[in-house]
Amino acid sequence: QVQFVESGGGLVQPGGSLRPSCAVSGVAFSISAPGWYRQAPGKQRDMVALITWNDEIIYDASVKGRFTISRDIAKNTVYLQMNNLKPGDTAVYYCSLAYKGNVYWGQGTQVTVSS
């Protein structure tokens, strides 16, 4: 059974930083493809950042240069370092994991950027 523990969201002022993390269990993390998505109220869930099967990293254009995705295989954890946050980044952020033909989702963590 795949399980997620997401943390690290919160309220931050514009220009601030946050680093959500997502610890995963129940999979061989080293052969999975993790990512982060976000969903703002009334909008669809969109990709933010991905680490593909061949370790390519992909970012949405709106976060490129500000966000960095990384993973620690020894800790089965994926991170999203978010810098220079903007009000438009406000959303629920979801960890995702592609593994053996399936995609699994974390429970989400709220990120609010407001002064």
Salt bridges, closest charged atoms under 4 A:
ASP55 OD1 - ARG71 NH2 2.44
ASP89 OD1 - ARG38 NH1 2.94
ASP89 OD2 - ARG66 NH1 2.77
